[in-house]
Structure formats: C-alpha cells, structure tokens
C-alpha cells in the first residue's frame, strides 16, 4: 500500500509563531535604529571645537549690546546667557579692557 499524498511545502504559523516572528522583527529594527543613533552621536562628538572670537570690552559696552551686535537676529537674552557660559561669568557686569570669548554659534 502506497501513500499518494504529496508533502506540502508551505509553512503554517501558529498565533504564537506569528507573535514571535513580529517580536523578532521589531527587535532587529530597534537594534538597527539604536546603532544608527549611536553612530550619528559619535560623529557629532568627533566634530572639532568651533573657533571663538575674542574681543576687548570698550567703555560703555554691556553684554546686552555685545549680544545684539554679534547676533542681531537672535534673542539677546539667549546670546547673553551663552556669552556668560563661555566666559564663566557670574554676573552681567563688565570691566573696560576685559577679554570676552564670543560663542561661535550665537
């Protein structure tokens, strides 16, 4: 007695199998996305330090005035904050002859 049934070559997944397949694909996509973000962050940190310009404070100059001069289209409050951070200033008071580093991206 011979069996005339042909073997079926299609794959039938159970609901558990489909769930595992979807989770595996999601894990692969998550890993690829994470690796891409890590690579772009590493490229950002490898960029050279921007060149900063040094200026000497003149009589009557204020941080607000310097901020408006170097970045006329930007919010002066933000530029003053950046100048203070770059120079480690505790206040906005300036002294005539004081050297200030100006942020590259004002």
C-alpha positions in Angstrom: 0.0 0.0 0.0 1.5 3.2 -1.1 0.5 6.6 0.1 -0.2 9.0 -2.7 -0.3 12.2 -0.6 2.2 14.9 -1.6 4.1 16.8 1.0 3.0 20.3 1.5 5.9 22.8 1.3 4.1 25.8 2.7 4.7 26.9 6.3 1.8 27.4 8.7 2.5 29.5 11.7 0.5 29.3 14.8 -0.5 32.5 16.5 2.4 32.1 18.9 4.8 31.7 16.0 3.4 34.8 14.3 3.9 36.7 17.6 7.5 35.5 18.0 8.2 36.5 14.3 6.8 40.0 14.8 8.7 40.4 18.1 12.0 39.3 16.4 11.5 41.7 13.5 10.7 44.5 16.0 13.9 43.7 17.9 16.0 43.8 14.7 14.5 47.2 13.7 15.1 48.6 17.2 18.7 47.4 17.2 19.3 48.9 13.8 17.8 52.2 14.8 19.8 52.3 18.1 23.1 51.6 16.2 22.3 54.4 13.7 21.6 56.9 16.5 24.8 55.9 18.3 26.9 56.3 15.2 25.4 59.8 14.5 26.0 60.9 18.1 29.6 59.7 17.9 30.1 61.7 14.7 28.6 64.8 16.5 31.1 64.5 19.4 34.0 64.0 17.0 33.4 67.4 15.4 36.2 69.9 16.1 35.6 72.7 18.7 34.2 75.8 16.9 36.5 78.8 16.7 35.6 81.5 19.1 36.4 85.2 18.6 38.0 87.2 21.5 37.0 90.8 22.0 38.1 93.5 24.4 35.3 95.3 26.3 35.2 99.0 25.4 33.9 101.9 27.7 30.1 101.8 27.9 29.7 98.3 26.5 27.3 95.9 28.0 26.7 92.2 27.5 23.3 93.1 26.0 24.9 95.4 23.5 27.6 92.9 22.6 24.8 90.2 22.1 22.8 92.5 19.8 26.0 93.3 17.8 27.1 89.7 17.2 23.7 88.2 16.7 21.2 90.9 15.6 18.5 88.3 14.6 18.7 86.2 17.8 17.1 86.7 21.2 19.6 88.8 23.1 18.8 87.0 26.4 19.9 83.7 24.9 23.1 85.2 23.5 23.9 86.9 26.8 23.4 83.5 28.5 25.8 81.9 26.0 28.4 84.6 26.5 28.2 84.2 30.2 28.6 80.4 30.0 31.5 80.6 27.6 33.3 83.1 29.8 32.3 81.6 33.2 30.7 85.0 34.3 28.7 85.1 37.5 27.0 88.4 36.5 26.5 90.6 33.5 28.8 93.3 34.8 31.8 94.0 32.5 35.1 95.9 33.1 36.7 98.1 30.5 39.6 96.1 28.9 38.1 92.7 29.9 38.6 90.0 27.3 35.5 88.1 26.3 35.2 85.0 24.2 32.2 85.1 21.9 30.3 81.9 21.2 30.7 80.6 17.7 27.0 79.9 17.3 25.3 83.0 18.6 
